[in-house]
Amino acid sequence: MVRLVFKERSFSEGREETGDAVLILDEATSTAELEYSPEAGLVIRRTARRQAENITRSGFLLANGKRVGSGFTLKDEEDKIDERLLQEGHKYR
């Protein structure tokens, strides 16, 4: 398994727990699972998803020179948009 952290609008290898999203690439099942931080906004989530989709098409080059993720199936929680992101800011009177 390879763990990529989405931080500052791009994925990178890392063991950090902090980040807007985490992409877990499982080579045994050829799946990529994208998990978002609860604090990640809608724009960040969409950006992470687009980049994760690109990784599943062309792969991600690791520091050791190995490319992983190409041809993987992406699973994410995109369908479950947090309720706070759907609320109106305020109403004008």
Phi, psi and omega per residue, in radians:
M1 nan 2.427 3.105
V2 -2.078 2.367 -3.102
R3 -2.019 2.139 3.118
L4 -2.000 2.355 -3.115
V5 -1.857 2.278 3.103
F6 -1.629 1.926 -3.094
K7 -2.509 2.366 -3.128
E8 0.970 0.778 3.021
R9 1.153 0.432 3.020
S10 -2.726 2.711 3.098
F11 -1.511 2.531 3.050
S12 -2.605 2.753 3.058
E13 -1.179 2.496 3.096
G14 3.065 2.766 3.100
R15 -1.836 0.019 -3.111
E16 -1.056 2.539 3.083
E17 -1.556 -0.328 -3.092
T18 -1.641 2.366 3.134
G19 2.987 2.873 -3.136
D20 -1.349 -0.455 3.126
A21 -2.744 2.811 3.099
V22 -2.305 2.311 3.084
L23 -1.965 2.073 -3.134
I24 -1.856 2.048 -3.130
L25 -1.751 2.012 -3.133
D26 -1.809 1.863 -3.087
E27 -1.239 -0.440 -3.128
A28 -1.199 -0.651 -3.103
T29 -1.896 -0.012 -3.099
S30 0.947 0.788 3.093
T31 -2.158 2.645 3.068
A32 -2.148 2.155 -3.117
E33 -1.947 2.161 -3.108
L34 -1.829 2.154 3.125
E35 -2.133 2.388 -3.099
Y36 -1.802 2.639 2.989
S37 -1.270 2.551 3.105
P38 -1.071 -0.439 -3.121
E39 -1.484 -0.156 -3.082
A40 -1.214 2.253 3.122
G41 -1.397 3.069 -3.070
L42 -1.119 -0.716 -3.132
V43 -1.136 -0.759 3.115
I44 -1.096 -0.739 3.131
R45 -1.082 -0.771 -3.135
R46 -1.166 -0.684 3.115
T47 -1.113 -0.775 3.120
A48 -1.102 -0.706 3.136
R49 -1.129 -0.765 3.118
R50 -1.048 -0.774 3.141
Q51 -1.181 -0.637 3.096
A52 -1.137 -0.681 3.076
E53 -1.090 -0.681 3.092
N54 -1.127 -0.683 3.129
I55 -1.132 -0.664 3.135
T56 -1.256 -0.311 3.075
R57 -1.539 -0.833 -3.015
S58 -1.954 -0.193 3.123
G59 1.595 3.013 3.133
F60 -2.211 2.228 -3.131
L61 -1.475 2.034 3.139
L62 -1.410 2.925 -3.131
A63 -1.087 -0.501 -3.125
N64 -1.454 0.043 3.094
G65 1.640 -0.068 3.140
K66 -1.490 2.443 3.095
R67 -1.822 2.197 3.140
V68 -2.202 2.718 3.039
G69 1.768 -0.260 -3.106
S70 -1.185 2.192 -3.138
G71 1.442 0.112 -3.141
F72 -1.345 2.764 3.062
T73 -1.658 2.246 -3.102
L74 -1.578 2.253 3.019
K75 -2.101 2.315 3.077
D76 -2.618 3.086 -3.122
E77 -1.796 0.521 -3.103
E78 -1.054 -0.603 -3.112
D79 -1.184 -0.359 -3.120
K80 -1.756 1.428 3.118
I81 -1.388 2.274 -3.118
D82 -1.022 2.426 -3.090
E83 -1.030 -0.594 -3.115
R84 -1.156 -0.417 3.122
L85 -1.394 -0.252 -3.113
L86 -1.707 -0.095 -3.087
Q87 -1.388 2.646 3.073
E88 -1.310 2.573 3.133
G89 -1.169 -1.069 3.041
H90 -2.858 2.825 -3.111
K91 -1.864 2.474 3.069
Y92 -1.497 2.572 -3.140
R93 -1.868 nan nan
